[in-house]
Amino acid sequence: MGAGHNGLIAAAYLARGGRSVLVVERDVVPGGAVSTVERFPGYRVDSGSSAHLMIRHSPIIDELDLGSHGLRYIDCDPWGFAPATEDGPPLVFRTDLDSTCASIAAACSNTDADAYRRFVGEWGPRSRAVLDAFNSPATLPRFGRAFAGIGTTAHTARRGLFGRRAGSLMAATQELMMSGDALLDRWFDSERLKAALAWFGAQSGPPMNAPGTAPMVGFAALMHRIPPGRAVGGSGALTESLLNRLDADGAQVLTGAPATSISRCSDHWRVQTVDGAHCADQVVGACHVLATLDMLEAGGSVPASQIHRWRREIDIGSGIGMAVRLGTRELPAYRDLPSDLPPHGVHSALGLLATDRAQLRRAYAAASVGELPPHPPCVVMSFSAIDPTLAPAQRHSITVWSQWHPRRLRDGEWSTAAGPAADAILGEVDRHAPGLSTSIEHRLVQSPADLESELGLVGGNIMHVEMTIDQMFTYRPHPDLAGHRVPGADGLFLAGASTHPGGGVTGASGRIAAQLALRAGRRPRSR
Ligand SMILES: Cc1cc2nc3c(=O)[nH]c(=O)nc-3n(C[C@H](O)[C@H](O)[C@H](O)COP(=O)(O)OP(=O)(O)OC[C@H]3O[C@@H](n4cnc5c(N)ncnc54)[C@H](O)[C@@H]3O)c2cc1C
């Protein structure tokens, strides 16, 4: 249930494993938050995600041979960009560490450039371990295996073989548990560098002063191995390749077919959709977990009181952000760019428009009381510069993502607030790239309320459930529902951003749920 990328990936592994698979999807467009449609004439515009980071560090693309089914990525190099200030030139993060350090030296200091080189050395293996844990079921033995050896690059003054090992392990685990801000203060001096990396880390949702957010910042170290990728044709090209793979393996995908209830029926499950009932021995619920709980409640197979408790205890937060999609005549013209950039300049990058962390903190504080950010921090992505298929000739497709924007406003409704909020976001972009506003020909605003109604993202949370440390790993989305299973509902598996390892384009939960279903050993048949 649910043809988001996690649902489709689960389906693809099941079909590859010889199962007979049917996917039912609420929307008429498959892919959920990984879809691209023509919003303006001649433009392919993403409905949700734009940059693919984590899935490129997983085995999924190779295991499902998605390259042979049409998926092609362009490396985003440079992968990160923070604009010039009065104090110095822009920061340009390239895949090449030497160029990145040269940029940090020019924009900040030699000390910070050296610190960044050490940071990448120490955090590369740690972030790899976090991703290994993300790509495996959330169990203690798996974590033990993923994190074994993470201490080897951490510094300790302890003496003796055992003392050094224990000391470096403790140093590494302490940093993993820290807030992103504390980690940045420990490693770097320049506020500009800290702001760029904090804003990168904050893309998971929580503010970087929250405990346990250090790994979200540390993930930047892996961008020097495999940078973010832009799927040719838009984010939805991943979905299209999955659909091609499913078709080749004989699986069926029904769109415009919302599931309304799941119930036990002798030895199988019965999924009711608007167009009829579908029966199977196993079901993967890959929509928002609250949607799956609603269906379970409607089906009556799990006590309603139990479902109400889970629903109350799962924290979906109060919204993360909003997007503005543009069709323009020009690309953003940032100031003081270095001369040694590739022909596409910095337009392959996540444009991290935040120059100090106070801006991030003010935005989060405002959202937490239902207000709009005074100076919305923005991520600008101008991917038509590297993929001309996205826009007509001489035109550009630009996405601006901005945080934090609450789903529920203290005063007013999104129906009237969305336009002025988008104006504020574009004003912020114009401050760093003067003149962009005057080149806009098309504009689509996706407020948190729009993300909820269009994509089924409950509470406007693009990660489904808050990515706070208390709801990650064996706690996601709830300790009872961790392990991708629902107590008392054998044969029902959970996937999707609501489950371990969480949101973003990862596919990991779909892969894990399918592995569990395949191992469960029964041979399901659609009936
Ligand atoms: C504006 C925006 C920008 C983003 N940018 C990025 C980015 O650049 N990089 C990144 O990594 N991540 C990004 N994300 C986050 C990322 O896209 C999501 O976390 C991820 O795609 C979630 O995938 P999923 O398959 O788990 O769930 P979803 O994509 O939410 O899919 C769930 C599917 O279930 C369907 N469904 C719901 N109810 C039912 C029902 N009753 N019956 C049948 N089907 C149902 C939904 O219609 C949907 O298709 C962004 C998200 C948004 C919205």
The ligand as an SDF file (V2000), in Angstrom:
LIG
                    3D

 53 58  0  0  0  0  0  0  0  0999 V2000
    8.9050   19.5110   -0.9270 C   0  0  0  0  0  0  0  0  0  0  0  0
    9.7970   18.3510   -0.5310 C   0  0  0  0  0  0  0  0  0  0  0  0
   11.1590   18.4260   -0.7540 C   0  0  0  0  0  0  0  0  0  0  0  0
   11.9920   17.3630   -0.3850 C   0  0  0  0  0  0  0  0  0  0  0  0
   13.3230   17.4120   -0.7140 N   0  0  0  0  0  0  0  0  0  0  0  0
   14.0880   16.3170   -0.5000 C   0  0  0  0  0  0  0  0  0  0  0  0
   15.3700   16.2330   -1.0800 C   0  0  0  0  0  0  0  0  0  0  0  0
   15.7980   17.1010   -1.8720 O   0  0  0  0  0  0  0  0  0  0  0  0
   16.1280   15.1340   -0.7930 N   0  0  0  0  0  0  0  0  0  0  0  0
   15.6510   14.1180    0.0030 C   0  0  0  0  0  0  0  0  0  0  0  0
   16.3730   13.1340    0.2280 O   0  0  0  0  0  0  0  0  0  0  0  0
   14.4050   14.1540    0.5180 N   0  0  0  0  0  0  0  0  0  0  0  0
   13.6110   15.2150    0.2610 C   0  0  0  0  0  0  0  0  0  0  0  0
   12.3120   15.2220    0.7030 N   0  0  0  0  0  0  0  0  0  0  0  0
   11.8430   14.1160    1.5770 C   0  0  0  0  0  0  0  0  0  0  0  0
   11.5690   12.8380    0.8120 C   0  0  0  0  0  0  0  0  0  0  0  0
   11.0810   13.1260   -0.4750 O   0  0  0  0  0  0  0  0  0  0  0  0
   10.5540   11.9700    1.5620 C   0  0  0  0  0  0  0  0  0  0  0  0
   10.9150   11.8210    2.9110 O   0  0  0  0  0  0  0  0  0  0  0  0
   10.4660   10.5860    0.9320 C   0  0  0  0  0  0  0  0  0  0  0  0
   10.2940   10.6910   -0.4600 O   0  0  0  0  0  0  0  0  0  0  0  0
    9.3510    9.7580    1.5510 C   0  0  0  0  0  0  0  0  0  0  0  0
    9.1920    8.6010    0.7600 O   0  0  0  0  0  0  0  0  0  0  0  0
    8.2040    7.4200    1.1890 P   0  0  0  0  0  0  0  0  0  0  0  0
    8.1650    6.4630    0.0650 O   0  0  0  0  0  0  0  0  0  0  0  0
    8.6220    6.8920    2.4980 O   0  0  0  0  0  0  0  0  0  0  0  0
    6.8120    8.1150    1.4350 O   0  0  0  0  0  0  0  0  0  0  0  0
    5.8810    9.0030    0.5080 P   0  0  0  0  0  0  0  0  0  0  0  0
    6.6460    9.6200   -0.5910 O   0  0  0  0  0  0  0  0  0  0  0  0
    5.1470    9.9010    1.4470 O   0  0  0  0  0  0  0  0  0  0  0  0
    4.9000    7.9500   -0.1460 O   0  0  0  0  0  0  0  0  0  0  0  0
    3.7900    7.4080    0.5120 C   0  0  0  0  0  0  0  0  0  0  0  0
    2.7740    7.0640   -0.5550 C   0  0  0  0  0  0  0  0  0  0  0  0
    1.6360    6.4670    0.0620 O   0  0  0  0  0  0  0  0  0  0  0  0
    0.4920    6.9390   -0.6120 C   0  0  0  0  0  0  0  0  0  0  0  0
   -0.6860    6.7380    0.2370 N   0  0  0  0  0  0  0  0  0  0  0  0
   -1.0610    7.4440    1.3230 C   0  0  0  0  0  0  0  0  0  0  0  0
   -2.2340    6.9640    1.7970 N   0  0  0  0  0  0  0  0  0  0  0  0
   -2.5750    5.9270    1.0010 C   0  0  0  0  0  0  0  0  0  0  0  0
   -3.6700    5.0340    0.9890 C   0  0  0  0  0  0  0  0  0  0  0  0
   -4.6590    5.1240    1.8710 N   0  0  0  0  0  0  0  0  0  0  0  0
   -3.7100    4.0760    0.0260 N   0  0  0  0  0  0  0  0  0  0  0  0
   -2.7320    3.9780   -0.9010 C   0  0  0  0  0  0  0  0  0  0  0  0
   -1.6710    4.8130   -0.9310 N   0  0  0  0  0  0  0  0  0  0  0  0
   -1.5890    5.7710    0.0100 C   0  0  0  0  0  0  0  0  0  0  0  0
    0.8070    8.3890   -0.8690 C   0  0  0  0  0  0  0  0  0  0  0  0
   -0.0300    8.9510   -1.8570 O   0  0  0  0  0  0  0  0  0  0  0  0
    2.2650    8.2790   -1.3020 C   0  0  0  0  0  0  0  0  0  0  0  0
    2.3830    8.0690   -2.6830 O   0  0  0  0  0  0  0  0  0  0  0  0
   11.4500   16.2320    0.2750 C   0  0  0  0  0  0  0  0  0  0  0  0
   10.0750   16.1310    0.4600 C   0  0  0  0  0  0  0  0  0  0  0  0
    9.2420   17.1790    0.0500 C   0  0  0  0  0  0  0  0  0  0  0  0
    7.7620   17.0500    0.2190 C   0  0  0  0  0  0  0  0  0  0  0  0
  1  2  1  0
  2  3  1  0
  2 52  2  0
  3  4  2  0
  4  5  1  0
  4 50  1  0
  5  6  2  0
  6  7  1  0
  6 13  1  0
  7  8  2  0
  7  9  1  0
  9 10  1  0
 10 11  2  0
 10 12  1  0
 12 13  2  0
 13 14  1  0
 14 15  1  0
 14 50  1  0
 15 16  1  0
 16 17  1  0
 16 18  1  0
 18 19  1  0
 18 20  1  0
 20 21  1  0
 20 22  1  0
 22 23  1  0
 23 24  1  0
 24 25  2  0
 24 26  1  0
 24 27  1  0
 27 28  1  0
 28 29  2  0
 28 30  1  0
 28 31  1  0
 31 32  1  0
 32 33  1  0
 33 34  1  0
 33 48  1  0
 34 35  1  0
 35 36  1  0
 35 46  1  0
 36 37  1  0
 36 45  1  0
 37 38  2  0
 38 39  1  0
 39 40  1  0
 39 45  2  0
 40 41  1  0
 40 42  2  0
 42 43  1  0
 43 44  2  0
 44 45  1  0
 46 47  1  0
 46 48  1  0
 48 49  1  0
 50 51  2  0
 51 52  1  0
 52 53  1  0
M  END
$$$$
